[in-house]
Amino acid sequence: MSSGRRTLLSITVMVATLMQVLDTTIANVALPHMQAALGASQDTIAWVLTSYIVASAIATPVTGWLESRFGRRRLFAVAIAGFTISSAMCGLSVSLGMMVLSRALQGVFGAFISPLSQAVMLDSYPPEKRAEAMMIWGMGIMIGPIMGPVLGGWLTDSFNWRWVFFINVPFGIVCTAGLWLLMDEQGLPKRRFDMTGFLLLAVALAAFQIMLDRGTQQDWFDSVEIIAETGIAIAAFWMFLVHAATSRNPLIAPGLFRDRNFVIANVYLFLVMGTSMAGSALLAPMIQNLLGYDTMQAGIAMAPRGAGMMVAMMAGGRLSGKVDSRILIMSGLVLVAFSLHMQSRFSLDIGWHELAWSGIVQGFGMGLVVLPLNLLAFATLSPALRTDGTSFYSLSRNIGGSIGISVASAMLARNTQVSHSDLSVHMTDQVLPLLSPSVVQGMAPTGMLSAMADLEVNRQALMIAYLDDFYLMMWATMIAVPLIIFMRGAGKKNSEDTPMVME
């Protein structure tokens, strides 16, 4: 493939990838507007997000089989076209049912885009330029979710919530056409579809994702629904493991788990994405609800995180092959932990500079971690397993992010209640004389002053809960650092595909 054609293909693939990863978070800020337009309740409108997450999780593992059955170019083009059409359907939705169905279809087609794009980038570049390819791909994957709420807020405020979805249409059309013209078809040996394995894994992932998404609303394991979903997920996943171990043609290729680099990279990705996605999910509402920033201001305050990530990934691309990847990963994790320590010392009086500096440090750390992980995961993996590997890699990223957000949200709700209770104990007449009926007489009504005092207690309790979450994530990040000892340094090259190796 010529250099010019490779560049055009990379741009096309990355635009499609960015379009897909943006939609994992872009709709979040538009939910209140959708709720009013579609006549939904606060509980039912959450299915707009849940349907996308569940459908994407179920569809991701079959990417490898579909590629072997229909070909990579055909599957990729259909995925982008389907994602574009379902995006238009989301924007045209006039009822909650239509919206949920459209988002589910969007999740199914979108599930194929990320693993296929990574496989295309890996296969399109020669081994000596693979770090550059993974740098470009990693930027899109990591920065997309950060940009999503900002872009979604701007589109909603400036135009209409429907443009959160309509914006995908022109880009999707161009990407579909460009991909079909630029990409060569690759033939892979066809294999039988493991229907039993797919159904078991689909049930496990669906129950697990619904449990994570609805856990906070249903008060977790005090709810019969959450207990039932957890039981179904565990039972289905156990049966899937037994089936995969005994089947002649399992859904997920067993060869993936014989590659030590790939397994360790997935464990790291799972942990890192849990911290990264949870941090983004916590920081945006904290900035808006407690510090009084509007959507655009919050986006600007979080932008340095993306800038730090871009700089680190460009630096990591140059250092790859010259510096031991384990050193880069360890340095990145330490920086992420340090940034979380900075955030755990925030207060209600912090300014933009404190937010920006912690974001730069965190983004730089994440950038140092992600690129070596992307290279490590596929350095020694057989090219025949690459699409299976990228789909499993995407699944690890999505599940890690989902668990991280759910745990952080649950801890936030719990710690807010605990902190509110602890602070309320000190709200007495002796501490606040203005609450005394004898002092209040002739002034504002007692109820109004009590409500104002309770509002301030709520603010302080919520801020303490955020700080507790950041502190917990700091230690979770530090716990991941020792796993570096299980990674292999540079070693022999893959005989099939001489990539830049970290064996």
N, C-alpha and C positions, 0 to 999 in steps of 0.2 A: 504494500500500500504506500502511495506517495505521501510525502510530508504534508502537502497542501490538503489532500483528501483526508488524511488522518486528523488534521486540525479541524476541518469542517465537521467531521464525524464527532470529534470530542465536544465541540460546541453544541451540536445537536443533542448528543447524549446528556450533557450536563444541564442544558435547559430543561429537558424532560425530567431529569432527576430532581432539579431544584423545584420544578412545578409540583412534583409529587410530594417531596418532603415538606414544602411550605403548607400543603393542605392538611398535614397532621396537626398543625396548631393555628392556622390562619382563621379558622371558623370560630375559635373559642371566644374572641372578643365580640363577635356578631350574634352570639346566642340570645342575649336579651331582645335584640331587634327581631330575630327569627321567632322567638316565643310570642311576641305581640302579633306579628304578621300571620303566623300559622295557627294561632289560637291554642297554644299548648300550655301546659302547666310547667312549673319549674322542674318537676320530677321527670315528666315525659320528654321535655326538650333535650335532656341529657342523652337520649338515644341517638341524637344527631351525631354525637361524638362516639358513643359506644358502638353503633352499627359499623362505623368506618374501621375502628380498631379491631373489632372481632372479625369482620370479613377479611381484613388484611392479614391477620394472624393465621386464619384458616387457609388462605390461598397461598401464602408464601412457600410452604414446604413442597408444593407440587410444581414449582417453577422448573426444576431440573427435568422432571418427566415430560412436561409440556414442551420443553425445548427439544428433547430427543424425539418427540412425536411429530412436532410441526416445524421445527427449525427455529433458530434464534432470530433471524431477521423477521420472519412472519409473526412469531410470538411477540417480539418487541413492538412491531408496528401495530398489531392488534391491541396490545396493552395500552399504548399511547392514545390510539384512536378511541378505545373504550373509555379511558379515563377522561378524555376530552368531551365525549358525548354525555357521560354521566355527570360531569361538571356542569354542562349546560342544563341538564335535567334538574340538578340541585338549584340552579338559579331560577328556573321556571316553576319550581314547586309551589303549589297553592294549598297543600295540606301537609300535616305532619307525616302521615303514612307515605306520601310520595317522596318527601324529603329523606326519610329514613331508608327507603328502598334505594333511592338515588345514591345516598352516601354509602350504602352497602356495596353497590356496584362499583362506585369509585374506589372503595377499599380493595375489592377483588382485583380490578385492573391495575391499581396502583401498587399492589403487592409485588407484581412481576417487574416493575420498572427499576427499582433499586438494585436487586441482585443482577438483573441483566445488564444494567449500565456498568456495574463494577466488573462483570465478566468481559464486557466489550472493551473497557479501558485497559484491563490487564492483557487481553489478547491482541490489541491494536498496537501496543508499544513494544519495542524490543526490550530485552531484559535490562539493559543499561539505562533505559528511560522509564522504567516501571515506577520508580520512586516519584518521578514527576507526574505520572498518570494518577497515582494514588493520592498525591498532594491535591491535585485538581478535584478528584472525586470526593476526597475527605472534606474539602472546604464546602462543597455543596451540601453534603450530608449533615455537617455539623452546624453550619451557619443558617441553613434553611429554617429549622425550628425556632431560632432566635429572631429571625426576620419576620416570621409568620404573624405574631400578634401585632407588630408595628404596621406591617402592610395591611393586615385585616382591619385595624383600627382606622387607618387613613382612608381606605376604600369605603368603609361604613360611614365615616363622618362626612367625607367629601361627596359621595355618590349615594350608594344604597347597599344594604347587606348582600343583595344578590350579585353585586360585582365582585364579591369575594370569590365566587365561583365562575362568573363570566370571564374573568381575566385569564382563565386557563385556555379558553377556546382558541384565540388566534395563535397562541404559542403552541398549542397542541396540534393544530392543523399543519403549521410549518414544520414541527418536529417529526410528525408522521411522514410527510412527504420527503423531508431531508434524509431520514433514516432509511427509507425504502430505496432511495437513489444512491446513497453513499455506502451502505453496508453490504458486505458480501455474505452469501448464505454459507453456513457451516453445517456440514452433515455429521450427525452423531448416531451411533448405533441405537436402534429403537429398543425399548425395554417394556416389559409388561407393567401395567399399572397395578399397584398394591391397594386395592379398594378397601380391604379390611383395615390396613394400617392407616390409610387416609381418614376413614370414618372415625377410628379410635382417636387419632391425633386431633381431628377437627373438633370432636366433642370435648376433649381435654382442654384444648386451647380456648374454645368458646366459653366453657364454664369458668375457666380460670380468669379470662379477661373480663367477663361480666362480674365475677366476684370482686376483682380489683376495682372496677369502675364504680360499682354500687356499694362497696363496703362502707365507705364513710357515711353515705346517706342512710344506710340500714343499720348503723351502729355495730358493724362487723359481726362478731360471733355471738352477739346477743340476738341475732336475727336468724330465724329458721331458714330463710332464703339463702343467706350467705353460707350457713352450715351445709345445706344441700348442694350448693354449687361447688363448694370445696370438696365434698365427698365425691361428687361426680367427676371432678377434675382429677383427683388422686386415683380413683378406680380406673378411669379411662386411660390415664397416662401409664399406669402400671401394666394394664393389658397391652398397650401399645409397645412397651419395652419388651414384654414377653414375646409378643408376635414378631417384633423386629429381630429378636435374637434367634428365632426359630424359622423364619420365613426364608425362602430361597431368593425372593426378589423384594426386599424391604423397600418402603417408601423413601427412606433416607439411606444413602449409600454407606455401608459400614466402613468403607475405606477412609471416610472423613475422620473417623475417631481413632484410626491407627496412626494418624499424623499428629505427632506430639505438639508441633508448633501451632497447628490449627486449633487444637483443643485448648491450649493455654491462652491463645489470643482471644478465643471466644469467652473464656472465663473472665479475662480482663475487661473485654468489651462490655460484658454483662454488668460488671461492677462499676465501670467508668460511666456508662450511659445512665445507670441508676442515679449516680450523683449529679451528672450534668443535666439531665432532664428534670430531676427534682429541684435542682437549684434554679433553673429557668422558671419552672412552674411556681416556685415560692416567691422569687424576687419581683416579678412583674406585679402581682396583686399587692405585695407589701409596699412597693413604691407608690402605687396609685391610691390604695385605701388608707395607708397610714401617713405617707409623706405628702399627699395631696397633688401628685403629678397627674396630668391628663394622659391620654393614650400616647400622643406623639412625644410628650416630654419623657414618659417612661421608656419609650423606644430609644430615644436619644441617650438616655442614661444607661441603657443596656448595650448600646452600639459598641462601646469600647471593648466589650467581651469578644464580639465577633472580630474586631480589628486585631486584638491580641492573638486570636486563634489563627488568622490569616498570616500574620508575621511569623508566628512559630512554625506553621506548616511549610512556609517557604524556606525558613532557616533549616527545618528538619530535612527537607528535600535535598538541600546542599550538603548537609552533614551525613546523610544516609550513606553507608558504605565506608565512611571515614571515621565515624564514631560508633562504638558499640551501641546497638539499639537498646540494650538493657539499661545503659546509662541515660539515654534520652527518656525512656519510659519512667525510670525512677525519678529523674529530675522533674519531669512533668507532673507526676503524682505529688511530689513534695510541694511544688508551686500551687497546685490545686488545693492541697490541704492548708497551705499558708493563707490562700485567698479566703477559704471558708473560715479560718480563724479570724481574719480581718472582719468578715461579715458577722461573725458571732459576737463582735464587740460594737456593732452598730447601735445607734440610739435614735429616738424620734427627732433629734436635732441635726442629724448628719446632712451634709450638703452634697452637691453633685460630684465634687472632686473625690470624696471618699468612695462613692458608688463607682465612679469611673476607674479609680486605681485598683480596687478589688476586682472589677471586671476584667481589666487588662491582664492582671496577674493570673486570674483563673482561665481566661481565654488562651493565654500563652502556654500555660501548663497543659490544657487540653490539647492544644495543637501539637505539643511535643509528644503526647501519648498516642494520639490517634494515627498519625502517619506510620510510625514504626509497627504499630499493631496491624495495620492494613497490609504492610509488607510481610510481617511475620506470619500472618495467617495463611498466606498463599505462596510463601517462598518455596516450600517443599511439597506442595500439593500437586498431584497429577493434573495436567490440563483437562483430561477427560472428566474430572470431578469438579471443575471450577464453578460451573453454574450451580450444582448442588451445594458447593461450599459457600458461594455468595448468598444463596437463599437462606441457608442455615445461619450465616453470619448476620444477615438482616433480621432474622427471627430473634437471635440473641440480643441484638441491639434494641428491638422493639419491646421484648419482654423485660429486659433490664430497665428500660425507661419507664414502662408501665408499673413495675414493682416499685421503683424508686419514687415515682409520683404518688402512688397509693400509700406507701409507708410514710412519706413526708406529710401528706395530707392528714392521715390518721393521727400522727404524732402532733401535728399542729392543732387539730381539734381537741385532742386530749389535754395537751399542755396549756391551751388557752383556758379550759375549764379549771384545771388545777391552779394556775396562776391567778385567775379571777377569784377563786376561793381563798387563796392565801392573802391576796391584797385586800379583799373585802373585810377580813377579820380586823384590819387596822382602821377601817372607816368608822370611827366612833365620834361621839360628841367632843371628847377630850382632844382628839387629833384634829377634827374639823368642827370648830365651834359653830360655824354657819349652819350646820345641820341641826343644831339644837332648836327645839320649838320656841324656847324663850327668846332666842336671838332672831329667829325667822319672823316672829310676830311683827307685822307692819311692813315687812319686806316682801320678796317674791314668795309664792306658795311653796310650802315644804316639798311637795311632790316634784315641782320643777327643779329645785336645787338637788334633790336626791337623784333625779334622772340625769342631771348634768354630771354629778359625781360618779354615777354608775357608768356613764358614757366614757368618762376619762379612765375609770378602772378597766373597762373593756379594751380601750386603746393600749394601755400599758400591758395588760395581760396578753393581748395578741402579739405585741412586740416581743415580749419575753418568750412566747412560744416560737416565734420565728427564729430568735437567737438560739434557742435550744435545738431547733432543727438543724441550723447551720453547724452547731457544735457537734451534733451527732454525725452529720455527713463528713465533717473533718476527720473524725476517728474512723469512720468507715473507709475513707480514702487511705488513711495511714495503714490500716490493716492490710490493704491490698499490696503495699510496697514489698513485703517479704516474699510474695509469690514470684518475684523476679528470679530468685535462686533456682526455680524450676525451669526457667527458660534456657535454651541452648544458645551458645555464641555462634559465630560464623563457622560454617563447616562445609561439607561437600555439597556440590550442586546437584540439583535434580537432573537425572540423566535424560529425562524427556524434554526438559525445557529450561535449562540454564538460566533461571532468573537470578536477580540479586538476592542472595540466600542468607537466611539466618536460621541455621539448622539447630 
